[in-house]
Amino acid sequence: MNMMMAIAIASLAFVVVIGLFFVLARAVGRGEGDLESRLDQFVVRQVSEESQPSERQPSRLTQSINTAVAERRFARNIATNLARANLKLTVGEYMILQVVSVLGTGLLFYLIMHQNPFLTLVGLVIGYFLPGLYVKMRQRKRLRDFNSQLGDAINLLANGLRSGYSLLQAMDAVANEMPPPISEEFQRVVREIGLGLSTERAMNNMLRRIPSDDLDLMITAINVQHEVGGNLAEILETISYTIRERVRIKGEIRVLTSQQMISGYVISFLPIGLGLILFAMNPTYMGRMFQDVCGIAMMAVGGIMMAAGFFAIQKIVHIEV
């Protein structure tokens, strides 16, 4: 029986590793040539059935998953989140990665936690949320980097307009002169306009990928100027000064509240991590917490109080500017 269990676990681990390697290899190896699939991910557009397929064809499994969930709302949400995180994955590849994460994390908890079914279930739940957590972290980092660069980019746009550039030429200068991620986004805008999209549609697509209030302000100013006229360079210069000041104030607030944020993370996650380590070292000692009603009630109350404290600290240190 133990031999059969070991063979089953080894087979599952092999499948998990192969699946993870497959998805990551496709994500890393995807080049710039597959224009159609990249446009479908980053641009909302109508594609006719007679359109020619791209040079890179997905695997049958990925293609089947993409076809099955193509019109589902959750698939559109996943595609939007992947675009905002700048991850070159299709919805099908992301779902495969999520399944691999669930199986791998569950197997890891099963082996480390001495085959405890409750903690194995906890590992499965954690594995389900891990890919989404990574995507959200990339989104936040990319949005923060974009907002920190937006003031200088708008200033560069205004200087380009003052020197006689058109708006498209000024955006191309931002794409060539500024570092990522803002250069990538403006390069996509220039490329979409070159492919036939209107300036308003291309800018709205960028706002869909980068949900920034400062970017929304800039796009609104450009759209209003196109409708009623006016000195766009002067408007952009005023917006640039406002955004730079906001970024400066946000940076000062982040420095002043960083200690409280770290305290919230430590207070919330240290008991959980310490409990898992103690269970892995001495399951008999910690197992009584899961066998007695009083122990389960203590863990439930402690978890609720830690969650309440964590969200309270986050609410206090989150200051809108």
C-alpha positions as CSV (number, residue, x, y, z in Angstrom):
1,M,0.0,0.0,0.0
2,N,2.8,2.4,0.9
3,M,4.6,1.5,-2.4
4,M,1.4,2.3,-4.4
5,M,1.0,5.5,-2.6
6,A,4.6,6.5,-3.3
7,I,4.2,5.7,-7.0
8,A,1.0,7.8,-7.2
9,I,2.7,10.7,-5.5
10,A,5.8,10.5,-7.7
11,S,3.5,10.3,-10.8
12,L,1.6,13.3,-9.7
13,A,4.8,15.3,-9.0
14,F,6.1,14.4,-12.5
15,V,2.9,15.6,-14.1
16,V,3.0,18.8,-12.1
17,V,6.6,19.6,-13.0
18,I,6.1,18.8,-16.7
19,G,2.9,21.0,-16.8
20,L,4.6,23.9,-15.1
21,F,7.7,23.6,-17.4
22,F,5.4,23.5,-20.5
23,V,3.4,26.7,-19.5
24,L,6.5,28.7,-18.5
25,A,8.4,27.6,-21.6
26,R,5.6,28.9,-23.8
27,A,5.4,32.1,-21.9
28,V,9.1,32.8,-22.1
29,G,9.6,31.6,-25.6
30,R,6.9,33.7,-27.2
31,G,8.4,36.3,-29.4
32,E,7.2,39.5,-31.0
33,G,6.2,37.9,-34.2
34,D,2.8,36.6,-33.1
35,L,1.1,39.9,-33.7
36,E,-2.5,38.7,-34.0
37,S,-2.5,36.9,-30.6
38,R,-0.8,39.8,-28.9
39,L,-3.4,42.2,-30.3
40,D,-6.3,40.0,-29.3
41,Q,-4.9,40.1,-25.7
42,F,-4.1,43.8,-25.4
43,V,-6.7,45.4,-27.8
44,V,-10.5,45.1,-27.8
45,R,-11.3,44.7,-31.5
46,Q,-13.6,42.7,-33.8
47,V,-11.8,39.9,-35.7
48,S,-13.6,38.3,-38.7
49,E,-13.8,34.6,-39.2
50,E,-11.8,34.8,-42.4
51,S,-8.8,36.3,-40.6
52,Q,-5.6,34.4,-41.2
53,P,-4.2,32.6,-38.1
54,S,-1.0,33.7,-36.6
55,E,2.3,31.9,-37.3
56,R,2.4,30.5,-33.7
57,Q,-0.3,28.0,-33.2
58,P,-1.1,27.0,-29.6
59,S,-1.2,23.4,-28.4
60,R,-4.4,21.4,-28.8
61,L,-5.1,21.5,-25.1
62,T,-4.6,25.3,-24.8
63,Q,-6.6,25.9,-28.0
64,S,-9.5,23.7,-26.7
65,I,-9.5,25.6,-23.4
66,N,-9.4,29.0,-25.1
67,T,-12.3,27.9,-27.4
68,A,-14.4,26.6,-24.5
69,V,-14.1,29.8,-22.4
70,A,-13.9,32.3,-25.2
71,E,-17.2,34.0,-24.6
72,R,-17.3,33.6,-20.8
73,R,-17.1,36.7,-18.6
74,F,-14.4,35.2,-16.3
75,A,-12.2,34.5,-19.4
76,R,-12.4,38.2,-20.4
77,N,-11.5,39.2,-16.8
78,I,-8.5,36.9,-16.9
79,A,-7.4,38.3,-20.2
80,T,-7.7,41.8,-18.9
81,N,-5.7,41.0,-15.8
82,L,-2.9,39.3,-17.8
83,A,-2.7,42.3,-20.1
84,R,-2.5,44.7,-17.1
85,A,0.3,42.5,-15.7
86,N,2.0,42.4,-19.1
87,L,2.1,38.6,-19.0
88,K,2.2,37.0,-22.4
89,L,-0.1,34.1,-21.5
90,T,-3.4,33.1,-23.0
91,V,-6.4,32.3,-20.9
92,G,-6.0,28.6,-21.5
93,E,-2.3,28.7,-20.5
94,Y,-3.2,30.6,-17.3
95,M,-5.8,28.1,-16.4
96,I,-3.3,25.2,-16.9
97,L,-0.8,27.1,-14.7
98,Q,-3.5,27.4,-12.1
99,V,-4.3,23.7,-12.1
100,V,-0.6,22.9,-11.9
101,S,-0.2,25.3,-8.9
102,V,-3.1,23.7,-7.1
103,L,-1.8,20.2,-7.6
104,G,1.8,21.2,-6.8
105,T,1.0,23.1,-3.6
106,G,-1.4,20.4,-2.4
107,L,1.3,17.7,-3.0
108,L,3.8,19.9,-1.1
109,F,1.6,20.3,1.9
110,Y,0.7,16.6,1.8
111,L,4.3,15.6,2.0
112,I,5.5,18.2,4.5
113,M,2.4,18.1,6.8
114,H,2.6,14.3,7.3
115,Q,-0.4,13.5,5.1
116,N,-2.8,15.6,7.1
117,P,-6.0,16.0,5.1
118,F,-7.1,19.3,6.5
119,L,-3.7,21.0,5.8
120,T,-3.6,19.3,2.4
121,L,-6.9,21.0,1.6
122,V,-5.4,24.3,2.9
123,G,-2.5,23.8,0.4
124,L,-4.9,23.2,-2.4
125,V,-6.7,26.5,-1.6
126,I,-3.4,28.4,-1.4
127,G,-2.3,26.9,-4.7
128,Y,-5.5,28.1,-6.4
129,F,-4.9,31.7,-5.3
130,L,-1.1,31.8,-5.9
131,P,-1.2,32.6,-9.7
132,G,-3.8,35.3,-9.1
133,L,-1.7,36.8,-6.3
134,Y,1.4,36.9,-8.5
135,V,-0.6,38.6,-11.3
136,K,-2.0,41.2,-8.9
137,M,1.5,41.9,-7.6
138,R,2.8,42.5,-11.1
139,Q,-0.2,44.7,-11.8
140,R,0.5,46.9,-8.7
141,K,4.2,47.1,-9.5
142,R,3.6,48.0,-13.1
143,L,0.9,50.6,-12.2
144,R,3.2,52.2,-9.6
145,D,6.1,52.3,-12.1
146,F,3.9,53.8,-14.8
147,N,2.5,56.5,-12.5
148,S,5.9,57.5,-11.4
149,Q,7.0,57.9,-15.0
150,L,3.8,59.5,-16.3
151,G,4.7,63.1,-15.2
152,D,8.0,63.1,-17.1
153,A,6.3,61.5,-20.1
154,I,3.6,64.2,-20.3
155,N,6.3,66.8,-20.0
156,L,8.1,65.2,-22.9
157,L,4.8,65.2,-24.9
158,A,4.3,68.9,-24.1
159,N,7.8,69.8,-25.2
160,G,7.4,67.8,-28.4
161,L,4.2,69.6,-29.2
162,R,5.9,73.0,-28.6
163,S,8.7,72.1,-30.9
164,G,6.3,71.4,-33.8
165,Y,5.7,67.6,-33.5
166,S,2.3,66.1,-34.0
167,L,0.7,64.2,-31.2
168,L,1.6,60.9,-32.8
169,Q,5.2,62.0,-33.3
170,A,5.4,63.2,-29.6
171,M,4.0,59.8,-28.4
172,D,6.6,58.0,-30.6
173,A,9.3,60.1,-29.0
174,V,8.1,59.0,-25.5
175,A,8.1,55.4,-26.7
176,N,11.8,55.8,-27.8
177,E,13.1,57.9,-25.0
178,M,11.4,56.7,-21.8
179,P,12.1,53.4,-20.0
180,P,9.5,50.6,-19.6
181,P,6.7,50.2,-18.7
182,I,5.6,53.6,-20.1
183,S,7.6,53.2,-23.3
184,E,5.9,49.8,-24.0
185,E,2.5,51.3,-23.6
186,F,3.1,54.3,-25.8
187,Q,4.7,52.0,-28.3
188,R,1.5,50.0,-28.4
189,V,-0.5,53.1,-28.9
190,V,1.6,54.2,-31.8
191,R,1.4,50.7,-33.3
192,E,-2.4,50.6,-32.9
193,I,-2.8,54.0,-34.6
194,G,-0.6,52.8,-37.4
195,L,-2.8,49.8,-37.8
196,G,-5.9,52.0,-38.3
197,L,-7.3,52.6,-34.9
198,S,-8.3,56.2,-33.9
199,T,-6.3,58.1,-31.4
200,E,-9.2,58.0,-28.9
201,R,-9.6,54.3,-29.2
202,A,-5.9,53.5,-28.9
203,M,-5.6,55.7,-25.8
204,N,-8.7,54.1,-24.3
205,N,-7.1,50.7,-24.9
206,M,-4.0,51.9,-23.0
207,L,-6.3,53.0,-20.1
208,R,-7.8,49.6,-20.1
209,R,-4.4,48.0,-19.6
210,I,-3.3,50.7,-17.2
211,P,-6.2,51.7,-14.9
212,S,-4.5,54.9,-13.7
213,D,-6.5,58.0,-12.6
214,D,-3.6,60.3,-13.8
215,L,-3.6,58.6,-17.2
216,D,-7.4,59.1,-17.4
217,L,-6.9,62.8,-16.7
218,M,-4.4,63.0,-19.5
219,I,-6.6,61.2,-22.0
220,T,-9.6,63.3,-21.1
221,A,-7.6,66.5,-21.7
222,I,-6.4,65.2,-25.1
223,N,-10.0,64.2,-26.1
224,V,-11.5,67.5,-25.0
225,Q,-8.7,69.4,-26.9
226,H,-9.6,67.5,-30.1
227,E,-13.2,68.4,-29.7
228,V,-13.0,72.1,-28.7
229,G,-9.5,73.1,-29.6
230,G,-7.0,74.9,-27.4
231,N,-3.3,74.9,-26.5
232,L,-2.7,71.2,-25.7
233,A,0.9,71.7,-24.8
234,E,0.0,74.2,-22.0
235,I,-2.7,71.9,-20.7
236,L,-0.3,68.9,-20.6
237,E,2.3,71.0,-18.9
238,T,-0.2,71.8,-16.1
239,I,-1.3,68.2,-15.8
240,S,2.4,67.1,-15.7
241,Y,3.1,69.5,-12.8
242,T,0.1,68.2,-10.9
243,I,1.0,64.5,-11.4
244,R,4.6,65.1,-10.4
245,E,3.5,66.8,-7.1
246,R,1.1,63.9,-6.4
247,V,3.8,61.3,-7.0
248,R,6.1,63.2,-4.6
249,I,3.5,63.4,-1.9
250,K,2.6,59.7,-2.3
251,G,6.3,58.8,-1.9
252,E,6.5,60.8,1.3
253,I,3.4,59.1,2.7
254,R,4.7,55.7,1.7
255,V,7.9,56.3,3.6
256,L,6.0,57.5,6.7
257,T,3.6,54.6,6.7
258,S,6.0,51.8,5.7
259,Q,6.7,50.7,9.3
260,Q,3.0,50.4,10.0
261,M,2.4,48.4,6.8
262,I,5.3,46.0,7.6
263,S,3.9,45.6,11.2
264,G,0.5,44.6,9.8
265,Y,2.0,41.9,7.6
266,V,4.2,40.5,10.3
267,I,1.5,40.5,12.9
268,S,-1.0,38.8,10.5
269,F,1.2,36.2,8.8
270,L,3.8,35.3,11.5
271,P,1.4,33.2,13.6
272,I,0.3,31.2,10.5
273,G,3.8,30.5,9.4
274,L,4.9,29.6,12.9
275,G,2.0,27.2,13.3
276,L,2.8,25.5,10.0
277,I,6.5,25.1,11.0
278,L,5.6,23.7,14.4
279,F,3.2,21.2,12.8
280,A,5.8,20.1,10.3
281,M,8.3,19.6,13.2
282,N,6.0,18.0,15.7
283,P,2.6,16.9,14.2
284,T,1.5,15.1,17.4
285,Y,1.9,18.2,19.5
286,M,0.1,20.5,17.1
287,G,-2.4,17.9,15.9
288,R,-4.5,18.3,19.1
289,M,-5.5,21.8,17.9
290,F,-7.3,20.1,15.0
291,Q,-8.9,17.3,17.0
292,D,-10.5,19.2,19.9
293,V,-13.5,21.5,19.4
294,C,-11.8,24.1,21.7
295,G,-8.7,24.1,19.5
296,I,-10.7,24.6,16.3
297,A,-12.7,27.4,17.9
298,M,-9.5,29.1,19.1
299,M,-8.0,29.0,15.6
300,A,-11.2,30.3,14.1
301,V,-11.4,33.2,16.5
302,G,-7.7,34.0,16.1
303,G,-8.0,33.9,12.3
304,I,-10.9,36.3,12.4
305,M,-9.1,38.7,14.8
306,M,-5.9,38.6,12.7
307,A,-7.8,39.3,9.5
308,A,-9.7,42.2,11.2
309,G,-6.5,43.7,12.5
310,F,-4.8,43.3,9.1
311,F,-7.5,45.1,7.2
312,A,-7.8,47.8,9.9
313,I,-4.1,48.6,9.6
314,Q,-4.3,48.6,5.8
315,K,-7.3,51.0,6.0
316,I,-5.5,53.4,8.3
317,V,-2.2,53.6,6.3
318,H,-4.0,53.9,3.0
319,I,-4.2,57.7,2.4
320,E,-5.7,59.0,-0.8
321,V,-3.9,62.0,-2.4
